[in-house]
Amino acid sequence: MFVHPWRHAALIRILSWRDISGRYRGSLLGGLWALLTPLLMLAVFTFVFGVVAPTRWPGAEAQGMGMFALRLLAGMVVHGLLAELLQRAPTLVTGQPNYVTKVVFPLEVLGWVALLTALFHALMALLVLVALNAVWGTGLSPTVLALPLIVLPYALLLLGLCWLLAALGVYLRDLTQLVGPLVMVCMFLGPVFYPRQAMPALAQPWLALNPITIPVEQIRRVLFDGQWPDWQTLAQYSLVAVVAYAFGLWAFTKFKKGFADVL
């Protein structure tokens, strides 16, 4: 189950590159938009939350408006990966009917392609975030080396959810309309615009059920606080991620037997 992507590594690589390059085909700046977009987001966050509507983030005044904007951008990058992948998931199979009905194609590959495309843009944004923090934020700490250990389980969890939603989306077309609001709920009920400690004490443990909560908190911890991840929390999250990955792949494999009949 966990080695299956390597059987189609070349196919995944080709389709992922085609997906990424196709997004910028015809644009003047091309792939530079992958780096410019997080910079534009940072400018908007700085203006909106620092000038127009200052938020009550503990210690925000002492850290300065720029540092606060960097913390917001970290949360938005993590949520953006979830949003791009899951909003695409329900139509992942239905949008490619030829792969189902006319050719023999390993449909699981579509999930990997969607993940790698979204991951490419998220990693470009993280690269910009690390560079900006090194110059204008808290500096460059060795703990930044732990970022891949945080992103990897998050990516596995999202891939499992993507497969599950892609399979269900073939049979439940209304799922496309439902995923959008759920993605928004993940943003506003996650530590994107505020820390978990700003929530009522009774609600704070429930916030951990949001898939973006642990990655956002751990990325901010290693990037801005210069601390290594909370290894116990990260291990528990990784276990959940592996289960979600395995369940999503199992469900997709189970349901795909009827895809051709429905499409």
PyMOL commands that set and color helices and strands:
alter all, ss='L'
color gray80, all
select helices_A, chain A and resi 4-7+9-24+30-52+60-63+65-91+97-101+109-136+142-171+175-188+196-198+204-207+213-224+231-262
alter helices_A, ss='H'
color red, helices_A
deselect
rebuild
show_as cartoon
